Amino acid sequence: MILGTAAIPANAAIIVHRVELPTTADITIEWRNATAGGTRETYLTTDTSGNDAVAEFYFNGTAWKFLKFTYPANA
């Protein structure tokens, strides 16, 4: 997933990204910051549980930064 900035968001804006995951293990999902040249902010590797995940990011005035995961999403 690329976190872009087509229009500059307000400082401290937050993105909440819910990911519905399959029961397939070893799928890697990466979140990259487009404004930082594709720097990987975080990643998730699936297991066989099928639990969904939520990733949160905040905008620091220049780029999106990783804030936290909730996995499983309803925990």
PQR file with spaces between the fields and no chain letter, atoms N, CA, C, O and H, PARSE charges and radii, in Angstrom:
ATOM       1  N    MET     1       0.841   -1.150    0.000 -0.4000 1.5000
ATOM       2  CA   MET     1       0.000    0.000    0.000 -0.0000 2.0000
ATOM       3  C    MET     1       0.897    1.226    0.000  0.5500 1.7000
ATOM       4  O    MET     1       1.844    1.310    0.782 -0.5500 1.4000
ATOM       5  N    ILE     2       0.608    2.150   -0.854 -0.4000 1.5000
ATOM       6  CA   ILE     2       1.373    3.402   -0.906 -0.0000 2.0000
ATOM       7  C    ILE     2       0.554    4.506   -0.261  0.5500 1.7000
ATOM       8  O    ILE     2      -0.578    4.766   -0.668 -0.5500 1.4000
ATOM       9  H    ILE     2      -0.162    2.082   -1.489  0.4000 1.0000
ATOM      10  N    LEU     3       1.123    5.152    0.740 -0.4000 1.5000
ATOM      11  CA   LEU     3       0.466    6.271    1.410 -0.0000 2.0000
ATOM      12  C    LEU     3       0.918    7.548    0.722  0.5500 1.7000
ATOM      13  O    LEU     3       1.995    8.069    1.012 -0.5500 1.4000
ATOM      14  H    LEU     3       2.042    4.940    1.071  0.4000 1.0000
ATOM      15  N    GLY     4       0.096    8.050   -0.186 -0.4000 1.5000
ATOM      16  CA   GLY     4       0.452    9.221   -0.973 -0.0000 2.0000
ATOM      17  C    GLY     4      -0.100   10.498   -0.392  0.5500 1.7000
ATOM      18  O    GLY     4      -0.840   10.487    0.591 -0.5500 1.4000
ATOM      19  H    GLY     4      -0.779    7.627   -0.422  0.4000 1.0000
ATOM      20  N    THR     5       0.273   11.601   -1.017 -0.4000 1.5000
ATOM      21  CA   THR     5      -0.194   12.922   -0.586 -0.0000 2.0000
ATOM      22  C    THR     5      -0.560   13.754   -1.809  0.5500 1.7000
ATOM      23  O    THR     5       0.095   14.757   -2.091 -0.5500 1.4000
ATOM      24  H    THR     5       0.875   11.610   -1.816  0.4000 1.0000
ATOM      25  N    ALA     6      -1.597   13.351   -2.539 -0.4000 1.5000
ATOM      26  CA   ALA     6      -2.035   14.110   -3.708 -0.0000 2.0000
ATOM      27  C    ALA     6      -2.410   15.538   -3.304  0.5500 1.7000
ATOM      28  O    ALA     6      -2.077   16.499   -3.998 -0.5500 1.4000
ATOM      29  H    ALA     6      -2.130   12.537   -2.310  0.4000 1.0000
ATOM      30  N    ALA     7      -3.091   15.657   -2.197 -0.4000 1.5000
ATOM      31  CA   ALA     7      -3.357   16.958   -1.580 -0.0000 2.0000
ATOM      32  C    ALA     7      -2.763   16.867   -0.180  0.5500 1.7000
ATOM      33  O    ALA     7      -3.010   15.889    0.526 -0.5500 1.4000
ATOM      34  H    ALA     7      -3.361   14.877   -1.633  0.4000 1.0000
ATOM      35  N    ILE     8      -1.998   17.848    0.229 -0.4000 1.5000
ATOM      36  CA   ILE     8      -1.319   17.788    1.522 -0.0000 2.0000
ATOM      37  C    ILE     8      -2.359   17.772    2.647  0.5500 1.7000
ATOM      38  O    ILE     8      -3.132   18.719    2.792 -0.5500 1.4000
ATOM      39  H    ILE     8      -1.797   18.642   -0.344  0.4000 1.0000
ATOM      40  N    PRO     9      -2.376   16.711    3.432 -0.5600 1.5000
ATOM      41  CA   PRO     9      -3.327   16.646    4.544  0.2800 2.0000
ATOM      42  C    PRO     9      -2.923   17.576    5.686  0.5500 1.7000
ATOM      43  O    PRO     9      -1.797   18.071    5.740 -0.5500 1.4000
ATOM      44  N    ALA    10      -3.854   17.795    6.578 -0.4000 1.5000
ATOM      45  CA   ALA    10      -3.557   18.612    7.759 -0.0000 2.0000
ATOM      46  C    ALA    10      -2.548   17.879    8.633  0.5500 1.7000
ATOM      47  O    ALA    10      -2.543   16.649    8.696 -0.5500 1.4000
ATOM      48  H    ALA    10      -4.768   17.393    6.534  0.4000 1.0000
ATOM      49  N    ASN    11      -1.694   18.646    9.306 -0.4000 1.5000
ATOM      50  CA   ASN    11      -0.756   18.056   10.244 -0.0000 2.0000
ATOM      51  C    ASN    11      -1.547   17.279   11.289  0.5500 1.7000
ATOM      52  O    ASN    11      -2.570   17.761   11.774 -0.5500 1.4000
ATOM      53  H    ASN    11      -1.698   19.645    9.255  0.4000 1.0000
ATOM      54  N    ALA    12      -1.086   16.088   11.638 -0.4000 1.5000
ATOM      55  CA   ALA    12      -1.715   15.189   12.605 -0.0000 2.0000
ATOM      56  C    ALA    12      -2.955   14.489   12.051  0.5500 1.7000
ATOM      57  O    ALA    12      -3.696   13.883   12.825 -0.5500 1.4000
ATOM      58  H    ALA    12      -0.255   15.697   11.243  0.4000 1.0000
ATOM      59  N    ALA    13      -3.208   14.547   10.751 -0.4000 1.5000
ATOM      60  CA   ALA    13      -4.294   13.768   10.147 -0.0000 2.0000
ATOM      61  C    ALA    13      -3.997   12.298   10.369  0.5500 1.7000
ATOM      62  O    ALA    13      -2.834   11.904   10.458 -0.5500 1.4000
ATOM      63  H    ALA    13      -2.606   15.039   10.123  0.4000 1.0000
ATOM      64  N    ILE    14      -5.039   11.482   10.458 -0.4000 1.5000
ATOM      65  CA   ILE    14      -4.865   10.050   10.715 -0.0000 2.0000
ATOM      66  C    ILE    14      -5.583    9.253    9.638  0.5500 1.7000
ATOM      67  O    ILE    14      -6.698    9.586    9.237 -0.5500 1.4000
ATOM      68  H    ILE    14      -5.984   11.801   10.386  0.4000 1.0000
ATOM      69  N    ILE    15      -4.924    8.191    9.176 -0.4000 1.5000
ATOM      70  CA   ILE    15      -5.530    7.207    8.276 -0.0000 2.0000
ATOM      71  C    ILE    15      -5.701    5.919    9.077  0.5500 1.7000
ATOM      72  O    ILE    15      -4.771    5.460    9.739 -0.5500 1.4000
ATOM      73  H    ILE    15      -4.019    7.920    9.502  0.4000 1.0000
ATOM      74  N    VAL    16      -6.897    5.347    9.011 -0.4000 1.5000
ATOM      75  CA   VAL    16      -7.159    4.044    9.619 -0.0000 2.0000
ATOM      76  C    VAL    16      -7.452    3.092    8.472  0.5500 1.7000
ATOM      77  O    VAL    16      -8.426    3.275    7.742 -0.5500 1.4000
ATOM      78  H    VAL    16      -7.653    5.720    8.474  0.4000 1.0000
ATOM      79  N    HIS    17      -6.623    2.088    8.312 -0.4000 1.5000
ATOM      80  CA   HIS    17      -6.725    1.166    7.180 -0.0000 2.0000
ATOM      81  C    HIS    17      -7.041   -0.231    7.700  0.5500 1.7000
ATOM      82  O    HIS    17      -6.194   -0.885    8.307 -0.5500 1.4000
ATOM      83  H    HIS    17      -5.831    1.939    8.905  0.4000 1.0000
ATOM      84  N    ARG    18      -8.272   -0.680    7.455 -0.4000 1.5000
ATOM      85  CA   ARG    18      -8.657   -2.041    7.860 -0.0000 2.0000
ATOM      86  C    ARG    18      -8.378   -2.979    6.700  0.5500 1.7000
ATOM      87  O    ARG    18      -8.758   -2.702    5.563 -0.5500 1.4000
ATOM      88  H    ARG    18      -8.960   -0.148    6.962  0.4000 1.0000
ATOM      89  N    VAL    19      -7.714   -4.086    6.990 -0.4000 1.5000
ATOM      90  CA   VAL    19      -7.334   -5.056    5.968 -0.0000 2.0000
ATOM      91  C    VAL    19      -8.037   -6.374    6.272  0.5500 1.7000
ATOM      92  O    VAL    19      -7.843   -6.953    7.340 -0.5500 1.4000
ATOM      93  H    VAL    19      -7.405   -4.311    7.914  0.4000 1.0000
ATOM      94  N    GLU    20      -8.852   -6.845    5.335 -0.4000 1.5000
ATOM      95  CA   GLU    20      -9.495   -8.141    5.468 -0.0000 2.0000
ATOM      96  C    GLU    20      -8.532   -9.193    4.927  0.5500 1.7000
ATOM      97  O    GLU    20      -8.183   -9.180    3.746 -0.5500 1.4000
ATOM      98  H    GLU    20      -9.010   -6.374    4.467  0.4000 1.0000
ATOM      99  N    LEU    21      -8.110  -10.097    5.795 -0.4000 1.5000
ATOM     100  CA   LEU    21      -7.062  -11.048    5.448 -0.0000 2.0000
ATOM     101  C    LEU    21      -7.617  -12.449    5.217  0.5500 1.7000
ATOM     102  O    LEU    21      -8.560  -12.860    5.893 -0.5500 1.4000
ATOM     103  H    LEU    21      -8.394  -10.108    6.754  0.4000 1.0000
ATOM     104  N    PRO    22      -7.044  -13.182    4.275 -0.5600 1.5000
ATOM     105  CA   PRO    22      -7.469  -14.564    4.024  0.2800 2.0000
ATOM     106  C    PRO    22      -6.843  -15.511    5.052  0.5500 1.7000
ATOM     107  O    PRO    22      -6.057  -15.091    5.901 -0.5500 1.4000
ATOM     108  N    THR    23      -7.197  -16.769    4.965 -0.4000 1.5000
ATOM     109  CA   THR    23      -6.613  -17.779    5.864 -0.0000 2.0000
ATOM     110  C    THR    23      -5.348  -18.388    5.266  0.5500 1.7000
ATOM     111  O    THR    23      -4.957  -19.495    5.636 -0.5500 1.4000
ATOM     112  H    THR    23      -7.836  -17.111    4.275  0.4000 1.0000
ATOM     113  N    THR    24      -4.719  -17.686    4.364 -0.4000 1.5000
ATOM     114  CA   THR    24      -3.478  -18.120    3.722 -0.0000 2.0000
ATOM     115  C    THR    24      -2.290  -17.535    4.482  0.5500 1.7000
ATOM     116  O    THR    24      -2.254  -16.335    4.752 -0.5500 1.4000
ATOM     117  H    THR    24      -5.036  -16.787    4.064  0.4000 1.0000
ATOM     118  N    ALA    25      -1.330  -18.371    4.822 -0.4000 1.5000
ATOM     119  CA   ALA    25      -0.149  -17.911    5.564 -0.0000 2.0000
ATOM     120  C    ALA    25       0.900  -17.323    4.628  0.5500 1.7000
ATOM     121  O    ALA    25       0.940  -17.627    3.436 -0.5500 1.4000
ATOM     122  H    ALA    25      -1.360  -19.346    4.602  0.4000 1.0000
ATOM     123  N    ASP    26       1.739  -16.479    5.198 -0.4000 1.5000
ATOM     124  CA   ASP    26       2.954  -15.947    4.559 -0.0000 2.0000
ATOM     125  C    ASP    26       2.706  -14.981    3.400  0.5500 1.7000
ATOM     126  O    ASP    26       3.524  -14.897    2.485 -0.5500 1.4000
ATOM     127  H    ASP    26       1.706  -16.232    6.167  0.4000 1.0000
ATOM     128  N    ILE    27       1.589  -14.253    3.429 -0.4000 1.5000
ATOM     129  CA   ILE    27       1.385  -13.144    2.500 -0.0000 2.0000
ATOM     130  C    ILE    27       1.896  -11.899    3.224  0.5500 1.7000
ATOM     131  O    ILE    27       1.458  -11.604    4.336 -0.5500 1.4000
ATOM     132  H    ILE    27       0.924  -14.322    4.173  0.4000 1.0000
ATOM     133  N    THR    28       2.807  -11.178    2.605 -0.4000 1.5000
ATOM     134  CA   THR    28       3.356   -9.972    3.227 -0.0000 2.0000
ATOM     135  C    THR    28       2.722   -8.740    2.596  0.5500 1.7000
ATOM     136  O    THR    28       2.708   -8.582    1.375 -0.5500 1.4000
ATOM     137  H    THR    28       3.163  -11.418    1.701  0.4000 1.0000
ATOM     138  N    ILE    29       2.202   -7.876    3.452 -0.4000 1.5000
ATOM     139  CA   ILE    29       1.625   -6.595    3.029 -0.0000 2.0000
ATOM     140  C    ILE    29       2.522   -5.503    3.582  0.5500 1.7000
ATOM     141  O    ILE    29       2.815   -5.478    4.777 -0.5500 1.4000
ATOM     142  H    ILE    29       2.214   -8.004    4.444  0.4000 1.0000
ATOM     143  N    GLU    30       2.957   -4.604    2.715 -0.4000 1.5000
ATOM     144  CA   GLU    30       3.818   -3.497    3.141 -0.0000 2.0000
ATOM     145  C    GLU    30       3.096   -2.179    2.944  0.5500 1.7000
ATOM     146  O    GLU    30       2.352   -2.010    1.979 -0.5500 1.4000
ATOM     147  H    GLU    30       2.718   -4.625    1.744  0.4000 1.0000
ATOM     148  N    TRP    31       3.313   -1.254    3.847 -0.4000 1.5000
ATOM     149  CA   TRP    31       2.838    0.115    3.704 -0.0000 2.0000
ATOM     150  C    TRP    31       4.065    0.991    3.500  0.5500 1.7000
ATOM     151  O    TRP    31       4.979    1.007    4.325 -0.5500 1.4000
ATOM     152  H    TRP    31       3.918   -1.391    4.632  0.4000 1.0000
ATOM     153  N    ARG    32       4.071    1.715    2.396 -0.4000 1.5000
ATOM     154  CA   ARG    32       5.212    2.566    2.052 -0.0000 2.0000
ATOM     155  C    ARG    32       4.773    4.014    1.941  0.5500 1.7000
ATOM     156  O    ARG    32       3.634    4.312    1.579 -0.5500 1.4000
ATOM     157  H    ARG    32       3.329    1.702    1.726  0.4000 1.0000
ATOM     158  N    ASN    33       5.683    4.894    2.255 -0.4000 1.5000
ATOM     159  CA   ASN    33       5.420    6.321    2.229 -0.0000 2.0000
ATOM     160  C    ASN    33       5.914    6.907    0.914  0.5500 1.7000
ATOM     161  O    ASN    33       7.118    6.958    0.661 -0.5500 1.4000
ATOM     162  H    ASN    33       6.608    4.652    2.550  0.4000 1.0000
ATOM     163  N    ALA    34       4.983    7.347    0.084 -0.4000 1.5000
ATOM     164  CA   ALA    34       5.347    7.882   -1.230 -0.0000 2.0000
ATOM     165  C    ALA    34       6.179    9.150   -1.111  0.5500 1.7000
ATOM     166  O    ALA    34       7.042    9.389   -1.956 -0.5500 1.4000
ATOM     167  H    ALA    34       4.005    7.306    0.289  0.4000 1.0000
ATOM     168  N    THR    35       5.950    9.964   -0.098 -0.4000 1.5000
ATOM     169  CA   THR    35       6.683   11.219    0.027 -0.0000 2.0000
ATOM     170  C    THR    35       8.097   11.011    0.549  0.5500 1.7000
ATOM     171  O    THR    35       8.915   11.929    0.498 -0.5500 1.4000
ATOM     172  H    THR    35       5.249    9.770    0.588  0.4000 1.0000
ATOM     173  N    ALA    36       8.393    9.827    1.045 -0.4000 1.5000
ATOM     174  CA   ALA    36       9.738    9.553    1.560 -0.0000 2.0000
ATOM     175  C    ALA    36      10.478    8.603    0.626  0.5500 1.7000
ATOM     176  O    ALA    36      11.343    7.844    1.063 -0.5500 1.4000
ATOM     177  H    ALA    36       7.729    9.080    1.086  0.4000 1.0000
ATOM     178  N    GLY    37      10.138    8.644   -0.662 -0.4000 1.5000
ATOM     179  CA   GLY    37      10.829    7.813   -1.642 -0.0000 2.0000
ATOM     180  C    GLY    37      10.535    6.336   -1.524  0.5500 1.7000
ATOM     181  O    GLY    37      11.367    5.509   -1.895 -0.5500 1.4000
ATOM     182  H    GLY    37       9.435    9.260   -1.017  0.4000 1.0000
ATOM     183  N    GLY    38       9.368    5.989   -1.017 -0.4000 1.5000
ATOM     184  CA   GLY    38       9.004    4.593   -0.911 -0.0000 2.0000
ATOM     185  C    GLY    38       9.507    3.914    0.351  0.5500 1.7000
ATOM     186  O    GLY    38       9.565    2.686    0.406 -0.5500 1.4000
ATOM     187  H    GLY    38       8.692    6.661   -0.715  0.4000 1.0000
ATOM     188  N    THR    39       9.867    4.678    1.356 -0.4000 1.5000
ATOM     189  CA   THR    39      10.329    4.106    2.608 -0.0000 2.0000
ATOM     190  C    THR    39       9.241    3.243    3.227  0.5500 1.7000
ATOM     191  O    THR    39       8.097    3.679    3.350 -0.5500 1.4000
ATOM     192  H    THR    39       9.820    5.676    1.312  0.4000 1.0000
ATOM     193  N    ARG    40       9.586    2.034    3.613 -0.4000 1.5000
ATOM     194  CA   ARG    40       8.606    1.147    4.243 -0.0000 2.0000
ATOM     195  C    ARG    40       8.332    1.628    5.658  0.5500 1.7000
ATOM     196  O    ARG    40       9.247    1.735    6.474 -0.5500 1.4000
ATOM     197  H    ARG    40      10.516    1.679    3.513  0.4000 1.0000
ATOM     198  N    GLU    41       7.072    1.916    5.941 -0.4000 1.5000
ATOM     199  CA   GLU    41       6.672    2.344    7.281 -0.0000 2.0000
ATOM     200  C    GLU    41       6.428    1.157    8.200  0.5500 1.7000
ATOM     201  O    GLU    41       6.811    1.189    9.370 -0.5500 1.4000
ATOM     202  H    GLU    41       6.329    1.829    5.278  0.4000 1.0000
ATOM     203  N    THR    42       5.794    0.108    7.679 -0.4000 1.5000
ATOM     204  CA   THR    42       5.556   -1.107    8.454 -0.0000 2.0000
ATOM     205  C    THR    42       5.115   -2.208    7.513  0.5500 1.7000
ATOM     206  O    THR    42       4.917   -1.975    6.321 -0.5500 1.4000
ATOM     207  H    THR    42       5.483    0.082    6.729  0.4000 1.0000
ATOM     208  N    TYR    43       4.961   -3.402    8.045 -0.4000 1.5000
ATOM     209  CA   TYR    43       4.487   -4.521    7.235 -0.0000 2.0000
ATOM     210  C    TYR    43       3.756   -5.519    8.120  0.5500 1.7000
ATOM     211  O    TYR    43       3.841   -5.464    9.347 -0.5500 1.4000
ATOM     212  H    TYR    43       5.121   -3.592    9.014  0.4000 1.0000
ATOM     213  N    LEU    44       3.041   -6.425    7.480 -0.4000 1.5000
ATOM     214  CA   LEU    44       2.303   -7.481    8.161 -0.0000 2.0000
ATOM     215  C    LEU    44       2.462   -8.746    7.344  0.5500 1.7000
ATOM     216  O    LEU    44       2.352   -8.712    6.118 -0.5500 1.4000
ATOM     217  H    LEU    44       2.972   -6.469    6.483  0.4000 1.0000
ATOM     218  N    THR    45       2.720   -9.863    8.006 -0.4000 1.5000
ATOM     219  CA   THR    45       2.760  -11.164    7.339 -0.0000 2.0000
ATOM     220  C    THR    45       1.618  -11.996    7.897  0.5500 1.7000
ATOM     221  O    THR    45       1.496  -12.160    9.111 -0.5500 1.4000
ATOM     222  H    THR    45       2.810   -9.891    9.002  0.4000 1.0000
ATOM     223  N    THR    46       0.780  -12.522    7.007 -0.4000 1.5000
ATOM     224  CA   THR    46      -0.406  -13.254    7.442 -0.0000 2.0000
ATOM     225  C    THR    46      -0.078  -14.619    8.024  0.5500 1.7000
ATOM     226  O    THR    46       0.969  -15.208    7.756 -0.5500 1.4000
ATOM     227  H    THR    46       0.879  -12.390    6.021  0.4000 1.0000
ATOM     228  N    ASP    47      -1.017  -15.094    8.832 -0.4000 1.5000
ATOM     229  CA   ASP    47      -0.963  -16.465    9.316 -0.0000 2.0000
ATOM     230  C    ASP    47      -2.212  -17.174    8.780  0.5500 1.7000
ATOM     231  O    ASP    47      -2.826  -16.681    7.834 -0.5500 1.4000
ATOM     232  H    ASP    47      -1.867  -14.615    9.049  0.4000 1.0000
ATOM     233  N    THR    48      -2.597  -18.292    9.344 -0.4000 1.5000
ATOM     234  CA   THR    48      -3.757  -19.030    8.836 -0.0000 2.0000
ATOM     235  C    THR    48      -5.042  -18.715    9.600  0.5500 1.7000
ATOM     236  O    THR    48      -6.056  -19.380    9.390 -0.5500 1.4000
ATOM     237  H    THR    48      -2.098  -18.693   10.112  0.4000 1.0000
ATOM     238  N    SER    49      -5.018  -17.709   10.487 -0.4000 1.5000
ATOM     239  CA   SER    49      -6.181  -17.409   11.316 -0.0000 2.0000
ATOM     240  C    SER    49      -7.313  -16.736   10.547  0.5500 1.7000
ATOM     241  O    SER    49      -8.481  -16.910   10.895 -0.5500 1.4000
ATOM     242  H    SER    49      -4.194  -17.169   10.657  0.4000 1.0000
ATOM     243  N    GLY    50      -6.987  -15.972    9.510 -0.4000 1.5000
ATOM     244  CA   GLY    50      -8.000  -15.203    8.803 -0.0000 2.0000
ATOM     245  C    GLY    50      -8.433  -13.961    9.561  0.5500 1.7000
ATOM     246  O    GLY    50      -9.382  -13.287    9.162 -0.5500 1.4000
ATOM     247  H    GLY    50      -6.038  -15.830    9.228  0.4000 1.0000
ATOM     248  N    ASN    51      -7.733  -13.650   10.670 -0.4000 1.5000
ATOM     249  CA   ASN    51      -8.060  -12.446   11.437 -0.0000 2.0000
ATOM     250  C    ASN    51      -7.739  -11.196   10.620  0.5500 1.7000
ATOM     251  O    ASN    51      -6.698  -11.120    9.968 -0.5500 1.4000
ATOM     252  H    ASN    51      -6.962  -14.198   10.995  0.4000 1.0000
ATOM     253  N    ASP    52      -8.644  -10.221   10.663 -0.4000 1.5000
ATOM     254  CA   ASP    52      -8.400   -8.946    9.996 -0.0000 2.0000
ATOM     255  C    ASP    52      -7.471   -8.088   10.847  0.5500 1.7000
ATOM     256  O    ASP    52      -7.295   -8.344   12.038 -0.5500 1.4000
ATOM     257  H    ASP    52      -9.490  -10.283   11.192  0.4000 1.0000
ATOM     258  N    ALA    53      -6.882   -7.072   10.228 -0.4000 1.5000
ATOM     259  CA   ALA    53      -5.964   -6.179   10.927 -0.0000 2.0000
ATOM     260  C    ALA    53      -6.355   -4.730   10.640  0.5500 1.7000
ATOM     261  O    ALA    53      -6.993   -4.431    9.630 -0.5500 1.4000
ATOM     262  H    ALA    53      -7.025   -6.864    9.261  0.4000 1.0000
ATOM     263  N    VAL    54      -5.962   -3.848   11.540 -0.4000 1.5000
ATOM     264  CA   VAL    54      -6.135   -2.416   11.345 -0.0000 2.0000
ATOM     265  C    VAL    54      -4.773   -1.764   11.537  0.5500 1.7000
ATOM     266  O    VAL    54      -4.111   -1.976   12.553 -0.5500 1.4000
ATOM     267  H    VAL    54      -5.444   -4.091   12.360  0.4000 1.0000
ATOM     268  N    ALA    55      -4.362   -0.973   10.557 -0.4000 1.5000
ATOM     269  CA   ALA    55      -3.113   -0.215   10.655 -0.0000 2.0000
ATOM     270  C    ALA    55      -3.462    1.267   10.687  0.5500 1.7000
ATOM     271  O    ALA    55      -4.291    1.730    9.903 -0.5500 1.4000
ATOM     272  H    ALA    55      -4.900   -0.801    9.732  0.4000 1.0000
ATOM     273  N    GLU    56      -2.832    2.009   11.588 -0.4000 1.5000
ATOM     274  CA   GLU    56      -3.091    3.443   11.693 -0.0000 2.0000
ATOM     275  C    GLU    56      -1.804    4.219   11.421  0.5500 1.7000
ATOM     276  O    GLU    56      -0.716    3.832   11.847 -0.5500 1.4000
ATOM     277  H    GLU    56      -2.158    1.632   12.225  0.4000 1.0000
ATOM     278  N    PHE    57      -1.966    5.326   10.696 -0.4000 1.5000
ATOM     279  CA   PHE    57      -0.855    6.197   10.328 -0.0000 2.0000
ATOM     280  C    PHE    57      -1.248    7.640   10.607  0.5500 1.7000
ATOM     281  O    PHE    57      -2.427    7.989   10.542 -0.5500 1.4000
ATOM     282  H    PHE    57      -2.849    5.640   10.349  0.4000 1.0000
ATOM     283  N    TYR    58      -0.260    8.480   10.918 -0.4000 1.5000
ATOM     284  CA   TYR    58      -0.525    9.911   11.112 -0.0000 2.0000
ATOM     285  C    TYR    58       0.372   10.708   10.169  0.5500 1.7000
ATOM     286  O    TYR    58       1.439   10.240    9.771 -0.5500 1.4000
ATOM     287  H    TYR    58       0.697    8.196   10.970  0.4000 1.0000
ATOM     288  N    PHE    59      -0.066   11.904    9.818 -0.4000 1.5000
ATOM     289  CA   PHE    59       0.710   12.782    8.945 -0.0000 2.0000
ATOM     290  C    PHE    59       1.457   13.777    9.814  0.5500 1.7000
ATOM     291  O    PHE    59       0.843   14.480   10.617 -0.5500 1.4000
ATOM     292  H    PHE    59      -0.932   12.284   10.141  0.4000 1.0000
ATOM     293  N    ASN    60       2.776   13.847    9.664 -0.4000 1.5000
ATOM     294  CA   ASN    60       3.596   14.710   10.525 -0.0000 2.0000
ATOM     295  C    ASN    60       3.897   16.080    9.911  0.5500 1.7000
ATOM     296  O    ASN    60       4.764   16.805   10.397 -0.5500 1.4000
ATOM     297  H    ASN    60       3.274   13.277    9.012  0.4000 1.0000
ATOM     298  N    GLY    61       3.180   16.426    8.847 -0.4000 1.5000
ATOM     299  CA   GLY    61       3.411   17.699    8.178 -0.0000 2.0000
ATOM     300  C    GLY    61       4.230   17.539    6.917  0.5500 1.7000
ATOM     301  O    GLY    61       4.232   18.423    6.061 -0.5500 1.4000
ATOM     302  H    GLY    61       2.475   15.836    8.453  0.4000 1.0000
ATOM     303  N    THR    62       4.929   16.413    6.789 -0.4000 1.5000
ATOM     304  CA   THR    62       5.740   16.126    5.615 -0.0000 2.0000
ATOM     305  C    THR    62       5.440   14.766    5.020  0.5500 1.7000
ATOM     306  O    THR    62       5.399   14.615    3.799 -0.5500 1.4000
ATOM     307  H    THR    62       4.927   15.694    7.485  0.4000 1.0000
ATOM     308  N    ALA    63       5.227   13.770    5.877 -0.4000 1.5000
ATOM     309  CA   ALA    63       5.061   12.396    5.415 -0.0000 2.0000
ATOM     310  C    ALA    63       4.139   11.627    6.357  0.5500 1.7000
ATOM     311  O    ALA    63       3.915   12.035    7.496 -0.5500 1.4000
ATOM     312  H    ALA    63       5.260   13.893    6.869  0.4000 1.0000
ATOM     313  N    TRP    64       3.612   10.513    5.867 -0.4000 1.5000
ATOM     314  CA   TRP    64       2.828    9.604    6.706 -0.0000 2.0000
ATOM     315  C    TRP    64       3.778    8.757    7.540  0.5500 1.7000
ATOM     316  O    TRP    64       4.805    8.296    7.043 -0.5500 1.4000
ATOM     317  H    TRP    64       3.795   10.181    4.941  0.4000 1.0000
ATOM     318  N    LYS    65       3.435    8.552    8.810 -0.4000 1.5000
ATOM     319  CA   LYS    65       4.238    7.755    9.740 -0.0000 2.0000
ATOM     320  C    LYS    65       3.347    6.711   10.405  0.5500 1.7000
ATOM     321  O    LYS    65       2.179    6.967   10.697 -0.5500 1.4000
ATOM     322  H    LYS    65       2.600    8.927    9.214  0.4000 1.0000
ATOM     323  N    PHE    66       3.918    5.533   10.639 -0.4000 1.5000
ATOM     324  CA   PHE    66       3.195    4.452   11.287 -0.0000 2.0000
ATOM     325  C    PHE    66       2.875    4.818   12.729  0.5500 1.7000
ATOM     326  O    PHE    66       3.723    5.348   13.448 -0.5500 1.4000
ATOM     327  H    PHE    66       4.867    5.325   10.402  0.4000 1.0000
ATOM     328  N    LEU    67       1.639    4.531   13.147 -0.4000 1.5000
ATOM     329  CA   LEU    67       1.213    4.804   14.517 -0.0000 2.0000
ATOM     330  C    LEU    67       1.029    3.504   15.298  0.5500 1.7000
ATOM     331  O    LEU    67       1.679    3.307   16.324 -0.5500 1.4000
ATOM     332  H    LEU    67       0.951    4.100   12.563  0.4000 1.0000
ATOM     333  N    LYS    68       0.137    2.599   14.819 -0.4000 1.5000
ATOM     334  CA   LYS    68      -0.067    1.350   15.543 -0.0000 2.0000
ATOM     335  C    LYS    68      -0.851    0.340   14.725  0.5500 1.7000
ATOM     336  O    LYS    68      -1.520    0.685   13.751 -0.5500 1.4000
ATOM     337  H    LYS    68      -0.392    2.759   13.985  0.4000 1.0000
ATOM     338  N    PHE    69      -0.755   -0.917   15.143 -0.4000 1.5000
ATOM     339  CA   PHE    69      -1.529   -2.027   14.607 -0.0000 2.0000
ATOM     340  C    PHE    69      -2.539   -2.475   15.649  0.5500 1.7000
ATOM     341  O    PHE    69      -2.288   -2.376   16.851 -0.5500 1.4000
ATOM     342  H    PHE    69      -0.211   -1.198   15.934  0.4000 1.0000
ATOM     343  N    THR    70      -3.669   -2.961   15.193 -0.4000 1.5000
ATOM     344  CA   THR    70      -4.577   -3.739   16.020 -0.0000 2.0000
ATOM     345  C    THR    70      -4.775   -5.043   15.268  0.5500 1.7000
ATOM     346  O    THR    70      -5.339   -5.059   14.174 -0.5500 1.4000
ATOM     347  H    THR    70      -3.872   -3.041   14.217  0.4000 1.0000
ATOM     348  N    TYR    71      -4.312   -6.129   15.855 -0.4000 1.5000
ATOM     349  CA   TYR    71      -4.373   -7.427   15.196 -0.0000 2.0000
ATOM     350  C    TYR    71      -4.597   -8.499   16.237  0.5500 1.7000
ATOM     351  O    TYR    71      -3.719   -8.691   17.078 -0.5500 1.4000
ATOM     352  H    TYR    71      -3.854   -6.115   16.744  0.4000 1.0000
ATOM     353  N    PRO    72      -5.705   -9.209   16.242 -0.5600 1.5000
ATOM     354  CA   PRO    72      -6.791   -9.078   15.282  0.2800 2.0000
ATOM     355  C    PRO    72      -7.556   -7.760   15.441  0.5500 1.7000
ATOM     356  O    PRO    72      -7.506   -7.116   16.489 -0.5500 1.4000
ATOM     357  N    ALA    73      -8.252   -7.384   14.390 -0.4000 1.5000
ATOM     358  CA   ALA    73      -8.882   -6.074   14.315 -0.0000 2.0000
ATOM     359  C    ALA    73      -9.890   -5.827   15.422  0.5500 1.7000
ATOM     360  O    ALA    73     -10.071   -4.685   15.845 -0.5500 1.4000
ATOM     361  H    ALA    73      -8.292   -7.908   13.539  0.4000 1.0000
ATOM     362  N    ASN    74     -10.543   -6.863   15.894 -0.4000 1.5000
ATOM     363  CA   ASN    74     -11.575   -6.672   16.917 -0.0000 2.0000
ATOM     364  C    ASN    74     -11.079   -6.923   18.333  0.5500 1.7000
ATOM     365  O    ASN    74     -11.875   -7.069   19.261 -0.5500 1.4000
ATOM     366  H    ASN    74     -10.396   -7.790   15.550  0.4000 1.0000
ATOM     367  N    ALA    75      -9.777   -6.970   18.494 -0.4000 1.5000
ATOM     368  CA   ALA    75      -9.209   -7.248   19.832 -0.0000 2.0000
ATOM     369  C    ALA    75      -9.379   -6.048   20.758  0.5500 1.7000
ATOM     370  O    ALA    75      -8.964   -6.098   21.916 -0.5500 1.4000
ATOM     371  H    ALA    75      -9.130   -6.851   17.740  0.4000 1.0000
